[in-house]
C-alpha cells in the first residue's frame, strides 16, 4: 500500500506531513512507539507507521482540532485531553462528513502523564490556550519539544477561535509551562517541532521564524503587552467561526491571531 514520506529528525524520531502540511511525529523506543497527532491525510496513515515500526503503538493528540485527529479511526490506544471534548465534537459541525469515533474509546490525556517507550520517556505538559486541552510533549533524551498548535508553528498561534481561552489564562499557562521546561533543562539549544512545521517560512516577522524556546517566551510577553494595551492588533482575515473580527499582533518572534473577546 502507498505510504507517505517520513523524514528522520533524530535517532529515534520522524515527522510525516499530510497533503496540507499538517505534521505528525513518530518516536520509536526500545519497546514501544508513540505517535504525536494524526493529521488530516487523504490516504491511510497507518501503513506508513507500520512501515517504520512494528512495535506497540501509543497515539497522543496535542488537541482536538480536525487537522490533528483526522485519521483517528485508523488507530487504537489513542489519548486526548478530555478538556477538548467539545472541540472534538464540534469538528462535525465544521465538517459534517468527518468520521468521529466513540469518545468513550479515547483515553484521557492527563497533565504531566509520562509514556515509557524503553530508553525514551515522553511527557505531556499542559498548555491550554489555543484549546482548553492543548498539550505539548517533552522528549528529554533527544532534547526535543513537540508543541502542536499551542504556540503556533512559526507564523503565529490562533487564539481567535471560539474554543480558545482568554489571554490572561493563556499567559498564566505559558508561564507555568516555561517554568516547568526550564526546571527540566530545556534551553535555546533544544529543538521545537510544531503542528505545521512548514510554517516557519510563513512568518510576518522574518523570512524564517524558527520555532524555539525564545519564541515561547516572547509569546508570554506578547500576552502581557496585549492585556496591558502596550500593543494593539491590526485587522486580520483569519476565520473566527463566530462572526467576530480577527486581529493580528506580534512581539519579537511571537505572533498571534486573536479577537477583542480574548482580552477580557
Backbone torsions as a table, in degrees:
resi	resn	phi	psi	omega
1	UNK	NA	147.0	-178.2
2	UNK	-63.2	140.0	179.6
3	UNK	-122.3	164.7	177.1
4	UNK	-92.7	157.8	175.5
5	UNK	-67.5	135.2	175.4
6	UNK	-117.5	122.3	-176.0
7	UNK	-102.2	122.8	-178.4
8	UNK	-76.0	130.6	-177.5
9	UNK	-115.9	-17.8	168.7
10	UNK	-160.1	-174.4	-171.6
11	UNK	-61.4	-27.5	-176.4
12	UNK	-115.0	1.8	-165.2
13	UNK	-134.5	150.2	178.2
14	UNK	-135.4	154.7	165.0
15	UNK	-116.5	149.0	179.1
16	UNK	-133.0	124.5	179.2
17	UNK	-105.9	142.5	174.4
18	UNK	-83.5	-173.1	-175.0
19	UNK	-65.5	-21.4	179.7
20	UNK	-106.0	17.3	177.4
21	UNK	65.4	30.7	166.5
22	UNK	-82.4	131.7	-169.5
23	UNK	-105.9	137.6	168.2
24	UNK	-126.5	159.8	-171.3
25	UNK	-132.8	131.5	178.7
26	UNK	-111.4	124.7	179.5
27	UNK	-117.9	124.1	-173.3
28	UNK	-112.3	113.8	176.4
29	UNK	-93.5	-172.6	179.9
30	UNK	-67.9	-33.5	-173.5
31	UNK	-114.7	-33.2	-176.3
32	UNK	-138.1	166.3	174.1
33	UNK	-123.0	153.9	-179.6
34	UNK	-131.7	131.2	178.9
35	UNK	-110.5	123.0	178.0
36	UNK	-98.9	114.2	177.3
37	UNK	73.0	159.9	-168.7
38	UNK	-128.6	4.2	174.9
39	UNK	57.3	-164.2	176.2
40	UNK	-138.2	57.7	-173.0
41	UNK	-68.6	142.6	179.4
42	UNK	-81.7	-20.7	174.6
43	UNK	-119.1	163.3	-178.5
44	UNK	-56.6	139.2	177.7
45	UNK	-88.9	-32.0	-172.8
46	UNK	-55.3	-39.6	178.4
47	UNK	-58.9	-34.3	177.3
48	UNK	-65.6	-42.5	179.8
49	UNK	-64.9	-43.3	-179.3
50	UNK	-66.6	-27.6	177.1
51	UNK	-71.4	-21.9	-178.4
52	UNK	-95.2	-30.8	-177.8
53	UNK	-158.2	147.0	172.8
54	UNK	-111.2	14.2	-179.6
55	UNK	-78.5	157.1	176.9
56	UNK	-53.4	135.2	-171.5
57	UNK	-112.0	133.7	170.2
58	UNK	-110.0	136.1	176.6
59	UNK	-114.6	129.2	174.4
60	UNK	-123.9	134.4	179.5
61	UNK	-107.0	130.7	-177.7
62	UNK	-65.6	-30.6	175.8
63	UNK	-168.1	-179.0	-167.4
64	UNK	-95.1	7.4	-179.0
65	UNK	-69.9	151.3	-170.4
66	UNK	-59.1	-33.3	-178.0
67	UNK	-77.9	3.5	176.1
68	UNK	-121.0	-6.4	178.0
69	UNK	-128.7	16.2	-166.8
70	UNK	-61.7	-25.5	179.8
71	UNK	-110.7	26.3	-173.3
72	UNK	-59.3	-28.7	-178.5
73	UNK	-73.6	-4.6	176.5
74	UNK	-89.3	-12.3	-166.3
75	UNK	-124.0	150.9	168.9
76	UNK	-105.9	172.8	173.8
77	UNK	58.0	51.4	-177.5
78	UNK	-102.1	134.6	176.8
79	UNK	-114.0	137.6	174.0
80	UNK	-152.0	136.7	176.3
81	UNK	-57.5	128.2	179.5
82	UNK	-71.1	-6.6	170.5
83	UNK	-65.9	-17.5	177.8
84	UNK	-98.9	22.4	-179.6
85	UNK	-59.4	-46.6	179.9
86	UNK	-64.5	-39.4	177.2
87	UNK	-58.9	-44.7	-178.7
88	UNK	-58.1	-49.0	-176.6
89	UNK	-74.3	-27.2	179.0
90	UNK	-70.2	-13.5	174.7
91	UNK	-58.0	-34.6	-179.3
92	UNK	-75.0	-20.5	174.1
93	UNK	-70.4	-35.2	-179.4
94	UNK	-85.0	-33.1	178.8
95	UNK	-133.9	85.9	-172.5
96	UNK	-56.8	-25.5	-178.0
97	UNK	-92.5	7.4	-179.0
98	UNK	-72.2	127.7	-174.7
99	UNK	-84.6	92.6	174.8
100	UNK	-75.3	151.6	171.0
101	UNK	-98.1	167.1	178.0
102	UNK	-58.3	122.2	-177.3
103	UNK	-61.1	-26.7	178.6
104	UNK	-65.4	-17.2	178.2
105	UNK	-89.9	-1.0	177.6
106	UNK	-98.0	125.2	-179.1
107	UNK	-78.4	144.5	-178.3
108	UNK	-76.7	118.2	177.2
109	UNK	-80.4	116.9	-173.6
110	UNK	-93.8	149.0	174.1
111	UNK	-57.3	132.4	177.3
112	UNK	67.3	17.3	175.0
113	UNK	-66.8	138.5	-177.9
114	UNK	-114.3	144.1	178.6
115	UNK	-122.7	111.6	-179.8
116	UNK	-87.3	111.5	-178.3
117	UNK	-96.0	-5.5	-172.6
118	UNK	93.8	104.0	-176.5
119	UNK	71.9	-8.6	175.5
120	UNK	-138.4	133.3	173.1
121	UNK	-121.5	129.5	178.2
122	UNK	-107.3	131.1	-178.5
123	UNK	-116.9	135.0	177.8
124	UNK	-90.0	123.0	-178.7
125	UNK	-111.8	124.8	-179.3
126	UNK	-69.9	136.2	173.1
127	UNK	-148.3	69.1	-178.5
128	UNK	-69.7	141.9	179.3
129	UNK	169.1	-69.9	174.4
130	UNK	-54.2	-43.3	167.5
131	UNK	-138.6	164.4	-178.5
132	UNK	-65.0	-25.2	-176.3
133	UNK	-111.4	17.9	-176.6
134	UNK	-60.2	137.4	178.9
135	UNK	-128.0	151.1	166.9
136	UNK	-117.6	163.5	-171.4
137	UNK	-129.4	133.4	-172.0
138	UNK	-109.9	125.6	174.7
139	UNK	-118.2	95.4	-174.9
140	UNK	-71.2	-29.6	-179.0
141	UNK	-63.9	-44.4	-176.2
142	UNK	-98.9	7.8	179.3
143	UNK	51.5	53.1	-178.4
144	UNK	-130.2	144.2	175.0
145	UNK	-127.6	126.1	-179.7
146	UNK	-105.9	116.7	-164.2
147	UNK	-107.7	0.0	-177.7
148	UNK	53.4	-131.0	176.5
149	UNK	-107.1	13.5	-170.5
150	UNK	-64.4	-30.4	176.4
151	UNK	-127.7	19.9	-173.9
152	UNK	78.8	-174.8	-179.4
153	UNK	-127.2	27.0	178.7
154	UNK	114.9	-12.5	177.1
155	UNK	-130.3	27.0	171.3
156	UNK	111.8	143.7	176.2
157	UNK	-92.3	140.0	177.5
158	UNK	-89.2	110.6	177.3
159	UNK	-116.0	11.1	-176.5
160	UNK	-94.8	-1.1	-174.5
161	UNK	-79.0	158.1	-171.6
162	UNK	-69.0	-16.4	175.6
163	UNK	-95.8	-8.3	-176.6
164	UNK	-67.3	147.3	179.9
165	UNK	-82.8	164.9	177.4
166	UNK	-72.3	163.5	-171.7
167	UNK	-71.2	-27.6	176.6
168	UNK	-64.1	-42.0	178.1
169	UNK	-68.7	-43.1	178.6
170	UNK	-61.1	-42.4	178.2
171	UNK	-58.7	-46.4	179.7
172	UNK	-61.5	-43.1	-179.2
173	UNK	-67.9	-36.8	175.0
174	UNK	-60.5	-45.3	-179.2
175	UNK	-60.9	-44.1	179.5
176	UNK	-62.4	-42.4	-179.3
177	UNK	-68.3	-42.7	178.5
178	UNK	-60.7	-46.6	179.4
179	UNK	-60.3	-42.2	-178.8
180	UNK	-65.2	-44.2	179.8
181	UNK	-63.0	-41.3	179.5
182	UNK	-63.1	-41.6	178.5
183	UNK	-64.6	-27.5	179.4
184	UNK	-80.8	-13.8	179.3
185	UNK	107.5	3.7	179.3
186	UNK	-66.8	135.8	175.5
187	UNK	-143.8	-170.0	-173.8
188	UNK	-67.3	-15.8	179.5
189	UNK	-80.2	-15.3	-179.3
190	UNK	-73.2	149.2	179.4
191	UNK	-92.8	127.4	175.9
192	UNK	-102.8	134.4	179.8
193	UNK	-122.2	122.6	-175.7
194	UNK	-95.8	176.1	-177.7
195	UNK	-74.8	-9.3	178.9
196	UNK	-146.1	77.7	-163.8
197	UNK	-70.8	-5.5	174.7
198	UNK	-84.9	-6.3	-174.7
199	UNK	-79.5	-6.9	176.7
200	UNK	-60.6	-24.0	179.5
201	UNK	-96.3	12.3	-178.6
202	UNK	-116.0	15.9	-176.2
203	UNK	-75.0	154.9	172.6
204	UNK	-91.8	-12.1	-176.0
205	UNK	-94.3	-20.2	176.8
206	UNK	-162.8	165.0	-178.2
207	UNK	-69.9	-25.8	174.3
208	UNK	-144.1	107.9	-175.1
209	UNK	-104.8	89.7	-174.4
210	UNK	-61.0	129.4	174.7
211	UNK	-72.7	120.3	-176.2
212	UNK	-158.3	-176.8	-176.3
213	UNK	-67.2	-34.4	177.2
214	UNK	-61.2	-40.9	178.4
215	UNK	-61.8	-40.9	179.2
216	UNK	-62.2	-42.4	178.5
217	UNK	-67.7	-37.6	176.6
218	UNK	-64.5	-32.8	178.4
219	UNK	-63.9	-39.6	176.4
220	UNK	-60.3	-44.8	179.4
221	UNK	-67.3	-36.0	177.9
222	UNK	-62.4	-40.7	176.6
223	UNK	-58.2	-48.2	-179.1
224	UNK	-59.0	-45.4	-175.9
225	UNK	-69.2	-34.1	175.5
226	UNK	-70.0	-43.5	179.7
227	UNK	-61.6	-39.3	-178.5
228	UNK	-87.4	4.1	178.8
229	UNK	61.5	27.2	172.8
230	UNK	-79.1	-23.7	174.7
231	UNK	-128.7	138.3	174.4
232	UNK	-118.7	154.2	-177.6
233	UNK	-87.9	165.0	173.0
234	UNK	-113.4	153.0	-177.9
235	UNK	-56.6	142.0	-179.0
236	UNK	-140.7	149.2	-175.4
237	UNK	-93.7	9.8	178.9
238	UNK	-62.1	146.6	-179.4
239	UNK	-70.6	146.6	173.4
240	UNK	-114.6	-19.7	179.3
241	UNK	67.2	8.8	175.8
242	UNK	-138.0	20.3	173.9
243	UNK	69.8	12.2	173.1
244	UNK	-89.5	160.3	179.9
245	UNK	-82.2	137.4	175.3
246	UNK	-93.5	149.9	177.5
247	UNK	-130.3	155.4	178.4
248	UNK	-120.0	140.0	174.5
249	UNK	-146.5	156.4	178.6
250	UNK	-144.2	156.9	172.5
251	UNK	-149.9	120.0	-176.4
252	UNK	52.3	-119.6	-178.3
253	UNK	-85.2	-14.7	-172.7
254	UNK	-85.8	138.8	175.4
255	UNK	-133.5	149.9	-176.4
256	UNK	-149.5	141.2	166.0
257	UNK	-105.7	131.6	-177.1
258	UNK	-148.3	176.7	171.5
259	UNK	-128.8	168.6	-174.9
260	UNK	-58.3	-34.9	178.7
261	UNK	-62.3	-21.6	179.6
262	UNK	-64.0	-24.3	-174.9
263	UNK	-87.3	-5.2	-176.2
264	UNK	-84.8	NA	NA
